[in-house]
Amino acid sequence: MKNEKYMRSIRELYRIGRGPSSSHTMGPERACLQMKKKYPKADAYRVVLYGSLAMTGKGHGTDRVIRETLSPLTGDVVFDLETPPERHPNMMDFTLFSNGREIASERIWSVGGGAIVPDEEASDNGGAIYPLSTYAEIATECARRNVRLWQYAEEIEGDGLFPYLATVWDAMKAAIERGLSVRGVLPGGLGTERRAQIIYQKKHIDESPQTKENRLVSSYAFAVSEENAAGGVIVTAPTCGSSGVLPAVLRYMQESRGFSDKEVLHALAAAGVIGNLIKTNASISGAECGCQAEIGSACSMAAAALAELFGMGFDQIDYAAEVAMEHHLGLTCDPIGGLVQIPCIERNAVAAMRAINALSLANFLADSHKISFDLIVKTMYNTGTDLPLGYRETAAGGLAKYYPIEKE
């Protein structure tokens, strides 16, 4: 289920909240809050989860979030592994009761990045504010008027955009600091150790500049991803599972090249345009299109952000975002135990370094590339929908199938 024909606000892409999953925890949490507000007389509930929510909901803590958010209401959370979901793999049915009588029944989809779509709005364009919906259209318009991507976003979104992005950047930096400050084992039963601090502190004796760059970028990506896995506060960029990529490259470049916070906010806006284009024309949901839709999208956003930081032209931004996605095509979503840990955490570090590589390629090859960003987004969506179900956030294929873990 594609979201809308035209793009909504960047503020809906960058959401500050608790991990470990934007679609499996943040989305259901928003749905629960919406239902409680809509039906204040309810005293009991029954929530049925379908598709990917049912298959990996235990590992993601979906049932726990639903119970905590709907409290003090009492009720049941049902994992329906048999009924195929409609329209989108992350489908939920809410039934609310008052004094033993049913008072409401609604179907809601968690479509990725913490966004939810009620049944009656499944095909609605309400909330769309951008009049253009492809990179080619936006780049042409910006070039015609001699404005940058961030200026285009500010014109559409208004004066409140950059104050909001400032809170986003603060939250990203805070997640890195928290992740670097702690050690221990992540919750969930896999015994996954936090490694961000180890990577950050373990300098090589004869460390080259390239090795130092890889080490620091990886440590920042690990820090945010581990915070997410532990249920800490992160920013969807564009999802919880891919939240470490963009902060890692932006912090590293700010430290190593001296970019100001204002320049970083401009880069976040440019990255937001890229992420929004993917969300609108394809998907940022691992349940719908595999990890390419999460990590691949985050890598494209990070590459575009870097290209903006370095003042590159529209063709170079196009190339950086395109090549970042192209080489994630077909990436499966196969979280072991349904947890956002293995292989998710390492993928954030790999994608962050790949975004920097995409920036370098864009500097040299943008004038000769043949594949556009718009085309690669379309290709990613078709590739994702062609992936077997077991490789789309079901924990039924790939590493999740073959890695031996004890089932509860």
Backbone torsions as a table, in degrees:
resi	resn	phi	psi	omega
1	MET	NA	107.5	174.0
2	LYS	-70.4	154.5	-170.1
3	ASN	-80.7	-66.0	179.5
4	GLU	-146.4	165.0	176.4
5	LYS	-71.5	-37.7	-178.5
6	TYR	-116.3	160.0	-170.5
7	MET	-82.3	146.3	174.3
8	ARG	-92.5	-173.2	-176.2
9	SER	-67.3	145.9	173.0
10	ILE	-59.7	-27.9	179.5
11	ARG	-63.2	-21.5	176.1
12	GLU	-84.7	-13.0	176.7
13	LEU	-87.0	-44.9	178.0
14	TYR	-92.2	99.8	179.4
15	ARG	-112.9	131.0	177.3
16	ILE	-92.4	123.1	-178.6
17	GLY	-173.7	-174.3	-176.4
18	ARG	-91.9	142.4	175.2
19	GLY	-78.1	-173.8	15.1
20	PRO	-99.1	-3.4	-175.2
21	SER	-142.1	128.6	178.5
22	SER	-67.3	-38.2	-177.4
23	SER	-85.3	-28.6	-173.9
24	HIS	-101.3	-16.1	176.4
25	THR	-123.5	-51.5	-178.1
26	MET	-66.8	-42.9	178.3
27	GLY	-62.0	-54.0	177.0
28	PRO	-59.1	-35.7	177.1
29	GLU	-61.4	-45.4	178.5
30	ARG	-62.6	-39.3	179.3
31	ALA	-63.4	-42.4	179.5
32	CYS	-64.0	-44.2	178.8
33	LEU	-62.4	-39.2	178.7
34	GLN	-63.6	-43.6	-178.8
35	MET	-68.1	-39.2	178.5
36	LYS	-63.1	-41.4	179.8
37	LYS	-68.7	-37.2	-176.7
38	LYS	-73.3	-32.2	-176.9
39	TYR	-127.8	74.5	-174.6
40	PRO	-67.4	-17.4	-179.1
41	LYS	-85.4	-6.1	-178.6
42	ALA	-66.2	143.0	176.5
43	ASP	-126.3	-4.0	179.7
44	ALA	-151.1	163.1	-176.3
45	TYR	-150.4	162.6	167.7
46	ARG	-140.7	121.0	-180.0
47	VAL	-117.5	124.8	178.6
48	VAL	-109.0	128.1	179.7
49	LEU	-105.7	138.0	-178.3
50	TYR	-124.2	167.6	172.2
51	GLY	58.3	-133.2	-178.2
52	SER	-63.5	-33.9	177.2
53	LEU	-60.8	-37.8	178.5
54	ALA	-74.1	-39.0	-173.9
55	MET	-74.9	-34.8	-178.6
56	THR	-121.5	12.5	-178.3
57	GLY	-63.9	-35.5	179.1
58	LYS	-63.1	-49.2	-179.1
59	GLY	-65.1	-32.8	-179.3
60	HIS	-85.4	-9.2	-179.5
61	GLY	77.0	26.1	-177.7
62	THR	-61.8	-44.6	-179.0
63	ASP	-64.7	-38.7	178.8
64	ARG	-62.9	-45.4	-179.4
65	VAL	-62.6	-42.1	-180.0
66	ILE	-62.0	-46.6	-178.5
67	ARG	-64.4	-43.0	-179.2
68	GLU	-66.3	-40.1	-176.3
69	THR	-73.7	-36.8	-179.5
70	LEU	-82.0	-10.6	177.1
71	SER	-58.3	141.2	12.9
72	PRO	-87.8	9.2	174.9
73	LEU	-61.7	150.4	177.2
74	THR	-111.6	154.2	179.1
75	GLY	168.2	-165.0	-175.9
76	ASP	-123.8	147.6	170.1
77	VAL	-115.4	120.9	-174.0
78	VAL	-109.9	130.1	175.8
79	PHE	-97.5	102.5	-179.0
80	ASP	-91.8	102.6	-177.9
81	LEU	-90.7	-1.3	-174.2
82	GLU	-104.1	-44.3	-175.4
83	THR	-74.3	122.5	179.0
84	PRO	-70.1	134.9	179.3
85	PRO	-72.4	157.3	176.5
86	GLU	-101.3	146.2	169.7
87	ARG	67.7	-46.5	-177.6
88	HIS	-148.7	145.4	-176.4
89	PRO	-64.9	-21.4	-177.8
90	ASN	-99.7	80.5	-175.4
91	MET	-111.4	140.0	178.9
92	MET	-132.8	140.2	172.2
93	ASP	-113.3	123.5	177.5
94	PHE	-105.4	130.0	170.7
95	THR	-125.7	124.8	-178.7
96	LEU	-113.4	147.6	-176.1
97	PHE	-129.1	154.4	172.9
98	SER	-139.3	119.9	-177.8
99	ASN	54.5	39.4	176.9
100	GLY	82.2	-0.3	-178.7
101	ARG	-109.6	134.5	178.2
102	GLU	-68.5	128.6	-179.2
103	ILE	-117.9	-12.3	-179.5
104	ALA	-162.2	146.7	174.8
105	SER	-144.8	119.2	-176.9
106	GLU	-138.1	147.8	176.8
107	ARG	-109.4	132.2	-177.5
108	ILE	-135.0	142.9	175.8
109	TRP	-111.5	140.0	172.3
110	SER	-101.0	105.2	-164.9
111	VAL	-98.5	10.1	177.0
112	GLY	110.3	146.5	178.6
113	GLY	69.1	16.4	-178.3
114	GLY	86.5	-2.1	-179.3
115	ALA	-80.8	145.6	175.8
116	ILE	-126.4	151.1	-180.0
117	VAL	-131.0	110.8	174.9
118	PRO	-67.4	158.8	-176.5
119	ASP	-54.9	-44.7	-175.4
120	GLU	-72.6	-11.9	-179.8
121	GLU	-110.9	11.9	-172.4
122	ALA	-59.6	-27.9	-179.5
123	SER	-119.4	21.8	-175.0
124	ASP	-92.0	139.4	176.1
125	ASN	-93.9	9.6	-179.5
126	GLY	-58.1	137.1	179.8
127	GLY	94.6	-10.5	178.3
128	ALA	-73.7	129.0	-175.5
129	ILE	-121.0	-17.2	-179.2
130	TYR	-88.7	126.8	-177.4
131	PRO	-78.0	-13.9	-179.7
132	LEU	-115.9	148.1	-171.5
133	SER	-133.7	15.3	172.7
134	THR	-133.7	156.3	178.6
135	TYR	-65.2	-39.2	-179.4
136	ALA	-58.7	-43.6	179.3
137	GLU	-64.6	-44.8	-177.4
138	ILE	-67.1	-44.6	-179.5
139	ALA	-63.2	-39.9	178.6
140	THR	-63.3	-44.4	179.4
141	GLU	-64.6	-43.0	-179.9
142	CYS	-65.1	-43.0	179.5
143	ALA	-63.9	-40.0	180.0
144	ARG	-60.9	-37.6	-176.2
145	ARG	-100.5	0.7	178.5
146	ASN	58.4	49.5	174.8
147	VAL	-124.3	154.0	177.9
148	ARG	-82.7	168.5	177.5
149	LEU	-59.2	-40.6	-177.9
150	TRP	-67.1	-32.7	177.0
151	GLN	-69.9	-38.0	176.4
152	TYR	-61.3	-45.0	179.5
153	ALA	-62.8	-41.5	-179.5
154	GLU	-64.4	-39.3	178.2
155	GLU	-60.9	-41.4	-178.5
156	ILE	-73.6	-43.4	-170.2
157	GLU	-86.5	-24.6	179.6
158	GLY	93.7	-178.9	-173.4
159	ASP	-65.0	-20.2	-177.1
160	GLY	-78.5	-8.0	-175.2
161	LEU	-63.2	-51.6	-172.8
162	PHE	-74.4	-32.8	169.4
163	PRO	-59.2	-38.1	177.6
164	TYR	-67.4	-44.0	179.5
165	LEU	-64.7	-26.0	175.2
166	ALA	-65.8	-39.4	176.6
167	THR	-68.4	-34.4	176.5
168	VAL	-62.7	-46.9	-179.5
169	TRP	-64.9	-39.6	176.2
170	ASP	-61.5	-42.0	179.7
171	ALA	-66.8	-37.6	177.5
172	MET	-63.8	-46.4	-179.9
173	LYS	-64.8	-38.6	179.7
174	ALA	-64.9	-38.3	178.5
175	ALA	-64.0	-39.3	176.9
176	ILE	-62.8	-46.9	-178.0
177	GLU	-62.4	-44.4	179.0
178	ARG	-63.3	-42.5	-178.6
179	GLY	-65.0	-33.0	179.2
180	LEU	-78.2	-16.6	-171.5
181	SER	-92.2	-8.0	-172.8
182	VAL	-126.3	156.0	172.9
183	ARG	-125.3	179.1	176.9
184	GLY	124.5	-170.4	-176.9
185	VAL	-107.7	135.1	179.8
186	LEU	-73.3	148.2	179.7
187	PRO	-70.0	159.2	174.8
188	GLY	124.6	-16.2	175.5
189	GLY	99.3	-6.7	178.8
190	LEU	-81.0	-16.7	-177.0
191	GLY	73.2	25.9	-179.3
192	THR	-73.0	121.5	180.0
193	GLU	-85.3	143.6	171.8
194	ARG	-68.5	132.3	-176.0
195	ARG	-126.0	0.2	-177.6
196	ALA	-59.1	-46.6	-177.8
197	GLN	-64.2	-38.0	179.1
198	ILE	-62.2	-46.9	-179.7
199	ILE	-63.4	-41.6	-177.2
200	TYR	-64.4	-40.2	-173.2
201	GLN	-90.4	-20.3	-172.3
202	LYS	-86.3	80.7	179.1
203	LYS	-79.2	143.2	175.3
204	HIS	-79.5	147.9	-178.4
205	ILE	-60.0	-46.3	-179.5
206	ASP	-111.0	47.1	-172.5
207	GLU	-64.7	123.9	176.4
208	SER	-80.6	161.3	177.3
209	PRO	-56.1	-38.2	179.9
210	GLN	-66.9	-40.9	178.1
211	THR	-65.2	-40.9	177.8
212	LYS	-62.3	-42.1	177.9
213	GLU	-59.7	-48.0	179.9
214	ASN	-61.3	-41.4	-177.8
215	ARG	-65.3	-47.6	-177.6
216	LEU	-68.2	-46.1	179.1
217	VAL	-59.2	-44.2	179.8
218	SER	-63.8	-41.5	-179.0
219	SER	-63.4	-38.2	179.0
220	TYR	-68.3	-40.9	178.6
221	ALA	-65.4	-43.0	176.7
222	PHE	-61.3	-41.8	-176.8
223	ALA	-58.0	-49.2	-179.1
224	VAL	-68.4	-42.7	-177.8
225	SER	-65.0	-36.2	177.7
226	GLU	-71.9	-36.4	173.2
227	GLU	-59.9	-43.4	178.5
228	ASN	-60.6	-46.4	-178.3
229	ALA	-62.9	-27.4	179.9
230	ALA	-88.2	3.1	-180.0
231	GLY	81.0	20.9	178.5
232	GLY	-80.4	176.0	-178.6
233	VAL	-82.7	123.9	178.8
234	ILE	-137.6	-178.6	176.6
235	VAL	-117.7	129.3	175.6
236	THR	-67.2	126.2	-177.1
237	ALA	-149.2	64.6	5.7
238	PRO	-95.4	-4.0	-178.2
239	THR	-130.9	172.6	175.6
240	CYS	-66.1	-45.3	-176.4
241	GLY	-65.0	-17.7	178.6
242	SER	-117.8	23.0	-171.5
243	SER	-74.5	-11.0	-176.7
244	GLY	-88.3	-15.8	-171.3
245	VAL	-69.4	-58.4	-175.2
246	LEU	-63.9	-46.6	177.8
247	PRO	-59.8	-35.8	-177.0
248	ALA	-63.5	-47.6	-177.0
249	VAL	-72.3	-35.3	-179.1
250	LEU	-69.9	-41.6	178.2
251	ARG	-65.1	-43.8	-178.6
252	TYR	-61.0	-45.7	-178.4
253	MET	-68.0	-34.7	177.3
254	GLN	-65.8	-42.0	179.9
255	GLU	-69.3	-43.3	-172.9
256	SER	-84.6	-26.6	-175.9
257	ARG	-115.9	-5.3	174.9
258	GLY	75.8	24.0	177.4
259	PHE	-65.5	142.6	179.8
260	SER	-78.0	164.1	175.3
261	ASP	-60.1	-37.1	179.1
262	LYS	-60.9	-42.8	177.9
263	GLU	-65.6	-37.7	178.0
264	VAL	-64.6	-39.8	178.8
265	LEU	-64.5	-37.5	174.8
266	HIS	-61.4	-41.0	178.5
267	ALA	-65.3	-38.4	177.2
268	LEU	-63.0	-38.2	178.6
269	ALA	-65.8	-44.2	178.5
270	ALA	-62.6	-42.9	177.2
271	ALA	-62.7	-36.1	179.1
272	GLY	-64.0	-37.6	176.4
273	VAL	-61.9	-44.2	179.5
274	ILE	-63.8	-46.8	178.7
275	GLY	-62.0	-38.5	179.2
276	ASN	-65.5	-37.5	177.9
277	LEU	-63.6	-40.4	178.2
278	ILE	-66.7	-45.0	-179.4
279	LYS	-60.8	-38.7	-176.2
280	THR	-77.7	-43.9	-173.4
281	ASN	-95.8	-10.3	179.5
282	ALA	-142.1	-110.4	-178.1
283	SER	-165.6	149.0	170.4
284	ILE	-114.5	18.4	-177.1
285	SER	-100.5	122.2	176.0
286	GLY	-65.0	-29.7	178.6
287	ALA	-70.3	-26.2	-178.7
288	GLU	-92.7	-39.6	-172.2
289	CYS	-133.4	14.8	179.5
290	GLY	79.9	-179.5	-175.6
291	CYS	-69.0	-19.8	174.8
292	GLN	-56.2	-31.7	-179.5
293	ALA	-75.2	-20.7	179.0
294	GLU	-101.5	-66.5	-179.5
295	ILE	-67.3	-41.0	177.9
296	GLY	-61.2	-42.8	178.7
297	SER	-65.5	-41.9	179.0
298	ALA	-62.5	-39.0	178.6
299	CYS	-65.2	-41.5	176.6
300	SER	-62.4	-43.3	179.0
301	MET	-62.6	-43.2	-178.9
302	ALA	-66.3	-41.3	178.8
303	ALA	-62.9	-42.0	178.2
304	ALA	-66.0	-39.1	178.1
305	ALA	-61.8	-43.1	178.8
306	LEU	-64.7	-41.6	178.8
307	ALA	-62.2	-36.9	176.3
308	GLU	-67.0	-43.8	179.1
309	LEU	-55.9	-40.1	-176.3
310	PHE	-90.6	9.2	173.4
311	GLY	68.6	29.9	-178.3
312	MET	-73.7	161.7	-179.7
313	GLY	-79.9	174.1	-175.9
314	PHE	-64.3	-35.7	177.2
315	ASP	-66.1	-36.9	179.2
316	GLN	-70.6	-39.5	175.8
317	ILE	-62.8	-43.8	177.1
318	ASP	-55.9	-48.0	-177.3
319	TYR	-66.7	-43.9	-179.4
320	ALA	-59.9	-47.3	-179.8
321	ALA	-67.0	-37.5	-178.9
322	GLU	-67.3	-50.1	-175.9
323	VAL	-67.3	-30.6	177.1
324	ALA	-63.7	-40.1	178.1
325	MET	-77.6	-40.4	-174.2
326	GLU	-54.3	-38.6	-174.8
327	HIS	-93.6	16.3	165.9
328	HIS	-113.8	-0.6	-177.3
329	LEU	-56.0	133.9	178.2
330	GLY	84.9	0.7	-179.1
331	LEU	-65.7	124.2	-174.5
332	THR	-84.7	158.2	174.4
333	CYS	-108.6	100.2	-173.7
334	ASP	-134.0	60.4	-175.7
335	PRO	-67.4	125.9	-179.8
336	ILE	-64.6	127.8	-180.0
337	GLY	67.4	11.9	-177.4
338	GLY	71.9	12.0	-179.5
339	LEU	-95.4	149.1	-179.3
340	VAL	-90.1	64.2	-174.8
341	GLN	-132.6	-62.5	-179.3
342	ILE	-117.9	120.1	6.8
343	PRO	-94.6	13.5	-166.4
344	CYS	-61.4	-43.4	-174.9
345	ILE	-64.3	-49.5	179.9
346	GLU	-62.6	-34.3	-179.5
347	ARG	-62.1	-32.4	177.2
348	ASN	-63.2	-41.4	179.4
349	ALA	-67.6	-43.8	179.6
350	VAL	-62.0	-43.3	-178.9
351	ALA	-67.2	-35.5	178.4
352	ALA	-63.2	-44.8	178.3
353	MET	-67.3	-34.5	178.6
354	ARG	-67.6	-32.5	177.1
355	ALA	-63.5	-39.5	176.9
356	ILE	-65.9	-38.9	176.1
357	ASN	-63.5	-38.7	178.8
358	ALA	-63.2	-37.0	176.8
359	LEU	-60.6	-44.7	-179.7
360	SER	-63.2	-43.7	179.1
361	LEU	-62.6	-40.1	179.9
362	ALA	-62.7	-31.5	-180.0
363	ASN	-66.8	-31.2	-175.6
364	PHE	-101.6	-32.6	-164.8
365	LEU	-117.7	0.8	-173.8
366	ALA	-58.2	-30.6	-176.7
367	ASP	-77.8	-5.1	-178.1
368	SER	-122.4	0.9	-176.0
369	HIS	-76.2	149.5	-174.3
370	LYS	-111.6	-18.6	-178.2
371	ILE	-99.6	124.8	-179.0
372	SER	-86.7	161.2	175.9
373	PHE	-62.1	-42.3	179.3
374	ASP	-59.1	-39.7	-179.7
375	LEU	-68.6	-39.0	-178.5
376	ILE	-70.1	-31.4	176.3
377	VAL	-65.0	-45.2	176.8
378	LYS	-60.9	-42.3	179.9
379	THR	-63.9	-41.8	179.1
380	MET	-60.3	-43.7	-179.1
381	TYR	-63.1	-45.8	179.7
382	ASN	-65.7	-39.1	176.6
383	THR	-62.0	-43.4	-178.9
384	GLY	-63.4	-43.4	-179.4
385	THR	-71.7	-19.7	176.0
386	ASP	-82.6	-16.4	-179.8
387	LEU	-63.3	139.3	173.8
388	PRO	-57.9	150.1	-175.2
389	LEU	-55.7	-35.7	-177.4
390	GLY	-63.9	-13.4	-179.1
391	TYR	-109.6	20.8	179.2
392	ARG	-127.7	72.0	175.2
393	GLU	52.6	47.9	174.8
394	THR	-114.0	-9.7	-175.2
395	ALA	57.6	31.3	-178.6
396	ALA	-115.0	-5.8	-178.5
397	GLY	-136.8	175.5	175.9
398	GLY	61.0	-138.5	-179.0
399	LEU	-59.6	-37.1	-179.0
400	ALA	-61.9	-28.1	-179.5
401	LYS	-81.2	-37.4	-170.0
402	TYR	-101.3	-18.4	178.9
403	TYR	-76.5	124.3	-175.5
404	PRO	-77.4	117.2	173.7
405	ILE	-133.4	155.2	179.0
406	GLU	-81.9	127.6	177.3
407	LYS	-82.9	138.8	177.7
408	GLU	-72.7	NA	NA
